[in-house]
Amino acid sequence: MKNINNTKPILVIKKVLHRKKVRLLLKFPYNETLISKVRQLNNYTWSQTLRGWYTNYNVENIDTIKRILKNEVIFKLDDSVYKKFNIRNAKEKREISKENKELIRAFVSYLKGKCYSESTVKTYFTFVADFINYIKDKPLTLLSNRDVEKFIEDVFIPRNYSISTHRQFFSAIKLFAAFYPECNINELELKRPKRSKLLPTVLSKEEVIDLLRYTKNLKHRAVLAMIYSAGLRISELLNLELKHIDIDRRQLTIKNSKGRRDRNIILAQSFIPLMQNYLLSYEPKTYFAEGKPFQKYSAESVRSFLHRSSKIAKITKRVTPHTLRHSYATHLLENGIDLRYIQELLGHAKPETTMIYTHVSKKDLLNIESPLDIAVKSLTDNDKNKNNLRLSGNY
C-alpha cells in the first residue's frame, strides 16, 4: 500500500530570536494551501529575513498549528525548540527632563559641528541619553566620575556589553564632559578598558570558493563576491553606487568611507562576468545592491543569507561580512603583497591597524620548523636504521 505521507510537504518548527523576542517559526516549501491556512490564523507574520512565518513562541501556538495542519504536512521539530534563549531586558522608555533633553539635543549639534559621522553621532547620543536617564533627578552639575563608574557597574556589566562598547561609551562621556564643563566629570581621569587583542576569523581560500559556490541566489552570490574581492566594509557595500563602478578600467571608487576618505580598488577579473550577469538580471537603479529600486539593501539581509550559505557550505567558523574583509587582507599578505599597499586597499588610516594581519598570515609561519620536527629529523639522520621513524607507530 502506498504511503500517502510521502506526498506531504515537510513543515519545520523552529524557535528563533527575532526583534528581541522568542518566536515560533514555520518553514515549508511554497504551497498556496498552507499559506492560506497560516494566514487565516491572523497572528502569523511573513519574514523576508527569516524566510518563514513567525508568531510568539508558546506551547499553545505549537499545539494549534499541529491541530490545524495535522492532515496537510509532516511535522519536523528543529533542535532549536529545546534550547533556551537569554534575552536582554528591553530598554525602558527614558524619563528625561525637558531641560536635559534640550542639553542632549545641543550635544548632538556639537557632535555634528565636529563633523562626526552619522553613525557615531547616533551611538554617542544613545550612550549619553541612557546615562542621563540613569542618574534620574541628580543635577548634571553634580555629576562625577563615580556616577560614570556606577553606570558601567549597574547597566553595562549585567547586559554583558563588549569591551569595544565600553570604550565607545567612555569616548562619548569624554566628549560630553568637554561639551558641558559645568559637570564634575574629569575626562582626564576616565580610563578606557584596554582594547581586546583578538585575532580576526579568517576563511581559507577553499572555504571562500565553497561559500560562493553554495550561494545559489545570483544576487546574494554577487554581493558576497564583491565584499571579498574588494575587501569592503558592509557599509561600503551598501553605499556603493553603480556610477562608482568602472568596468572598463576594472576599478571601484569607494566614496566617503570611514574617516571621510575616498579610495580606489581594483575589480577582480574573475568577478566581472558574475557582476555583469547580476546587473543584467536584476537591473539595480542606483546602488549596486538594492532591496527596492533606488533603495539601499539592508545589512541584516546580507548577514542573514551569508549565515545560510555558510551553514550549507558546512563552514563551522562564525562568518560575518567583516570575516570576508579579514580574509581578503590575509590572502593578499600571503600572496606577497606589501603591507603598505594592503593598508591603502583597506582604507586604514594607521599602519598599526593593518599589522594585525601579520599575526594570522600563515605564509611565514609555515617556514618555521617546530622543534619536534627538527628532533625527529635529527634522530633519523643520525641513525640510518630509523629512516622510517614515525611518532604514530607503536613503541
C-alpha positions in Angstrom: 0.0 0.0 0.0 1.4 3.4 -1.0 2.3 5.6 1.9 0.4 8.9 1.3 2.7 10.7 3.8 5.4 10.7 1.2 3.5 13.2 -0.8 3.0 15.6 2.1 5.3 18.6 2.4 7.6 18.9 5.5 6.9 21.7 7.9 9.8 22.6 10.1 9.0 24.1 13.5 11.8 26.3 14.9 12.4 28.6 17.8 14.3 31.8 16.9 15.2 35.1 18.4 13.7 37.8 16.2 13.2 41.5 17.1 14.3 40.9 20.7 11.6 38.3 21.2 11.5 34.5 21.1 9.4 33.4 18.1 7.8 30.3 16.7 9.0 30.0 13.1 7.3 27.8 10.4 9.3 26.9 7.4 7.9 24.9 4.4 8.2 24.7 0.6 5.9 27.1 -1.2 2.4 25.8 -1.0 -0.6 28.1 -1.6 -2.9 25.9 0.5 -0.6 26.0 3.5 0.0 29.7 3.1 -3.8 30.4 3.0 -4.3 28.4 6.2 -1.5 30.1 8.1 -2.8 33.5 7.0 -6.2 32.6 8.5 -4.6 32.4 11.9 -4.0 36.2 11.9 -1.2 36.1 14.4 1.4 34.8 11.9 3.6 37.3 10.0 5.8 36.6 7.0 9.5 37.5 7.5 11.7 38.0 4.4 14.8 37.8 6.6 13.8 34.5 8.3 12.2 33.2 5.1 9.3 31.8 7.0 6.1 32.6 9.0 6.5 33.5 12.7 4.5 34.3 15.8 5.2 34.5 19.5 6.6 31.2 20.9 4.5 29.2 23.3 3.1 25.7 23.7 -0.4 26.8 22.7 0.7 28.1 19.3 2.6 24.9 18.6 -0.5 22.8 19.5 -2.7 25.0 17.4 -0.6 24.7 14.3 -0.3 20.9 14.8 -4.0 20.6 15.1 -4.9 22.7 12.0 -2.3 21.2 9.7 -2.1 17.6 11.0 -3.6 16.2 7.8 -1.6 18.6 5.5 2.1 18.2 6.4 4.7 16.1 8.1 5.9 18.0 11.2 9.6 18.2 12.0 10.8 19.8 15.2 14.1 21.6 14.9 16.7 21.2 17.7 16.3 24.9 18.5 12.9 24.1 20.1 14.7 22.6 23.0 17.2 25.4 23.5 16.9 28.3 26.0 17.4 31.9 24.8 18.9 34.5 27.0 17.2 37.8 26.1 18.5 41.1 27.4 15.8 43.1 29.0 14.2 45.5 26.6 15.2 49.1 27.2 12.7 51.0 29.3 11.4 54.3 28.0 13.7 57.1 29.0 12.4 59.6 31.6 14.4 62.7 31.0 13.5 66.3 32.0 12.8 68.9 29.3 15.9 70.8 30.3 18.1 67.8 29.9 16.5 66.9 26.6 17.5 70.3 25.3 21.0 69.8 26.6 21.2 66.4 24.8 20.0 68.0 21.5 22.7 70.7 21.9 25.3 67.9 22.5 24.2 66.2 19.2 24.5 69.6 17.4 28.0 69.9 19.0 29.0 66.4 17.6 27.7 67.3 14.1 29.7 70.5 14.2 32.8 68.5 14.9 32.0 66.5 11.7 31.5 63.1 13.4 29.8 60.5 11.2 26.1 59.9 11.4 26.6 56.5 13.0 29.0 57.9 15.6 26.6 60.7 16.5 23.8 58.2 16.9 25.9 56.0 19.1 27.2 58.8 21.3 23.7 60.2 21.6 22.3 56.9 22.8 25.1 56.5 25.4 24.7 60.0 26.8 20.8 59.8 26.8 20.9 56.4 28.6 23.4 57.8 31.2 21.4 60.9 31.9 18.3 58.7 32.2 20.2 56.5 34.7 21.1 59.4 37.0 17.4 60.4 37.2 16.9 63.7 39.1 20.5 64.3 40.0 21.6 67.8 38.8 24.1 67.4 35.9 26.4 69.9 37.6 26.9 67.3 40.4 27.9 64.5 38.0 31.2 62.8 38.9 33.5 60.1 37.7 31.8 57.8 40.3 28.5 58.2 38.5 30.1 57.0 35.3 31.6 54.0 37.1 28.2 53.1 38.7 26.5 53.3 35.3 29.0 50.8 34.0 28.5 48.5 37.0 24.7 48.7 37.0 24.0 48.7 33.3 26.9 47.6 31.1 28.0 44.6 33.2 24.6 43.0 33.6 24.0 43.4 29.9 27.4 41.8 29.2 28.5 44.5 26.8 31.7 44.0 24.9 35.0 45.8 25.6 34.6 47.8 22.4 31.2 49.1 23.6 32.8 50.1 26.9 35.4 52.0 25.1 32.8 53.8 22.9 30.9 54.8 26.0 34.0 56.4 27.6 34.6 58.3 24.3 31.1 59.6 24.4 31.3 60.7 28.0 34.7 62.4 27.5 33.2 64.4 24.7 30.1 65.2 26.8 32.4 66.4 29.6 34.3 68.6 27.1 30.9 70.0 25.8 29.5 70.5 29.3 32.3 71.5 31.6 29.9 72.6 34.3 29.7 68.9 35.4 32.3 67.5 37.7 33.4 64.7 35.4 37.1 64.8 35.0 37.7 63.4 31.5 41.4 63.1 32.0 40.9 60.7 34.9 38.5 58.5 32.9 40.4 55.5 31.6 39.0 53.2 28.9 39.5 49.5 29.4 42.3 48.1 27.3 41.4 47.1 23.8 41.0 43.4 23.3 43.8 41.8 21.2 41.7 39.2 19.5 42.8 37.7 16.2 40.2 38.0 13.4 38.5 34.9 12.0 39.8 34.1 8.5 38.5 31.7 5.9 40.8 29.7 3.8 40.7 30.3 0.0 39.0 27.0 -0.4 36.3 28.0 2.1 35.7 31.3 0.3 35.1 29.4 -3.0 32.8 26.9 -1.3 30.9 29.8 0.2 30.3 31.3 -3.2 29.5 28.0 -4.9 26.9 27.1 -2.3 25.2 30.6 -2.6 22.7 29.7 -5.3 20.9 33.0 -5.5 22.7 35.2 -8.1 22.2 38.4 -6.3 23.5 37.0 -3.0 26.5 35.5 -4.7 27.3 38.8 -6.4 27.1 40.7 -3.1 29.4 38.2 -1.2 31.9 38.1 -4.1 32.0 41.9 -4.2 32.7 42.1 -0.5 35.5 39.5 -0.6 37.1 40.5 -4.0 37.4 44.2 -2.9 37.7 43.8 0.8 34.7 46.1 1.5 33.2 47.0 4.8 29.5 46.2 5.0 28.7 50.0 5.0 30.8 50.4 1.9 29.0 47.7 0.1 25.5 49.1 1.0 26.6 52.6 -0.1 28.3 51.5 -3.3 26.6 53.3 -6.3 26.6 52.0 -9.9 28.2 55.2 -11.1 31.3 54.4 -9.0 31.9 51.1 -10.8 34.2 51.4 -13.8 34.1 48.0 -15.6 36.4 49.1 -18.4 39.1 50.2 -16.0 38.3 47.4 -13.6 38.0 49.9 -10.8 35.8 50.7 -7.8 35.7 54.1 -6.2 34.7 54.0 -2.5 33.3 57.4 -1.6 33.3 59.0 1.9 34.2 55.8 3.7 35.3 55.5 7.4 37.3 58.6 8.4 35.7 60.5 5.4 38.2 59.1 3.0 37.9 58.0 -0.7 39.9 55.2 -2.2 40.1 53.2 -5.4 40.1 49.4 -5.6 40.8 47.1 -8.5 38.0 44.8 -9.6 38.8 41.1 -9.8 38.8 40.0 -13.4 37.1 36.7 -12.4 34.3 38.7 -10.7 33.3 40.8 -13.8 31.3 38.1 -15.6 29.3 37.4 -12.4 28.7 41.1 -11.8 27.6 41.7 -15.4 25.2 38.7 -15.2 23.8 40.1 -11.9 23.4 43.6 -13.3 21.6 42.4 -16.4 19.3 40.1 -14.4 18.3 42.4 -11.6 18.8 45.8 -13.2 19.5 47.8 -10.0 18.8 51.6 -10.5 21.2 53.5 -8.2 23.0 51.2 -5.8 24.9 48.0 -6.6 22.7 46.1 -4.1 19.2 47.3 -3.7 16.2 46.0 -1.7 13.8 48.0 -3.7 14.5 50.2 -6.7 16.7 53.2 -5.7 16.8 52.0 -2.1 19.9 50.5 -0.3 20.0 46.9 0.7 19.9 46.2 4.4 22.9 44.9 6.4 20.5 42.4 8.2 19.6 40.8 4.9 23.3 40.4 3.9 24.2 38.8 7.3 21.2 36.5 7.1 21.9 35.0 3.7 25.6 34.9 4.5 24.8 32.8 7.6 22.6 30.4 5.5 25.3 30.0 2.8 28.0 29.3 5.5 25.8 26.6 7.0 25.1 25.0 3.6 28.8 25.1 2.8 29.5 23.4 6.2 31.8 26.1 7.4 32.0 25.8 11.2 33.6 29.2 11.8 31.5 32.2 12.7 31.3 34.1 9.4 30.2 37.7 9.1 30.6 40.2 6.3 33.8 41.5 8.0 35.2 38.0 8.0 35.3 38.2 4.2 37.2 41.5 4.5 39.7 39.9 7.0 40.1 37.0 4.6 40.8 39.4 1.7 43.5 41.2 3.6 45.1 38.0 4.9 45.1 36.3 1.5 46.8 39.4 -0.1 49.5 39.2 2.5 50.0 35.5 1.9 50.3 36.2 -1.8 53.2 38.5 -1.1 51.5 41.9 -1.4 53.3 44.6 0.5 51.6 45.7 3.8 51.6 49.4 2.7 49.5 48.5 -0.4 47.1 46.4 1.7 46.7 49.4 4.1 45.7 51.6 1.1 43.3 49.0 -0.3 41.6 48.5 3.0 41.4 52.3 3.7 43.2 52.1 7.1 44.4 55.4 8.5 47.2 53.8 10.5 49.6 51.0 9.5 49.2 49.5 13.0 45.6 48.6 12.1 46.8 46.6 9.1 49.6 45.0 11.1 47.1 42.6 12.8 47.1 40.5 9.6 50.7 39.7 10.0 49.6 37.6 13.0 47.1 35.5 11.1 49.0 35.1 7.8 50.4 31.5 7.5 52.9 32.3 4.8 55.9 32.9 7.1 54.7 30.6 9.8 54.8 27.6 7.5 58.5 28.3 7.0 59.2 27.9 10.7 60.1 24.3 11.8 58.8 23.0 15.0 61.4 21.7 17.5 59.6 18.4 17.3 60.2 18.1 13.5 63.8 19.1 14.0 64.3 16.4 16.7 62.7 13.7 14.6 64.7 14.7 11.5 68.0 14.8 13.6 67.4 11.3 15.0 66.6 9.9 11.6 69.8 11.5 10.1 72.0 10.1 12.9 70.6 6.6 12.8 70.2 5.2 9.3 68.3 2.2 10.7 65.5 4.6 11.7 64.6 6.0 8.3 61.0 5.1 8.8 60.7 6.7 12.2 57.1 7.7 12.8 55.6 9.1 16.0 52.3 7.3 15.2 54.0 3.9 15.5 53.9 1.6 18.5 56.9 1.6 20.8 
